[in-house]
Amino acid sequence: MGRSELIQAVLDVLRKNSGKMMESSLIKTLQSRYRDVTLMEVRKALLVMELNGIVRVHSLDDERKLISVVGVK
């Protein structure tokens, strides 16, 4: 799966969950749909999305992160 396909998949999952989701739940959902998706690939895609102003990653503590959609370019 390419990065642009993964970004679109992340957006689809987030939109189906009211635009917000815990990172762990997002990764589990993506891995259930696309078996070959790794944690590192998802985090890289989230970083690209955050840098482009599409999502915001809120660190709740050392392990928990909340992902929310802020805009789509």
C-alpha positions, 0 to 999 in steps of 0.5 A: 500500500502506497503512502497516498493510499494509506493517507486516504484510508486513514481519512476514511476511518477517521471520518467514519468515527466522527473525525476523532479516534485514539491512535491504537484504535485507528491502527487496529482498524487499519490492520484489520482491513489491510493486513500488511500495514505496520505501526511505523507506516501509519505513524509516518502517514500521520506525521505527513498529514499533521505537517500538511494540516489535515490532522492533529495528533494530541498526546494524552500521555506517553502512550495514548494519542488522540487523532482528529481531523482538522481540515483536508487539502 
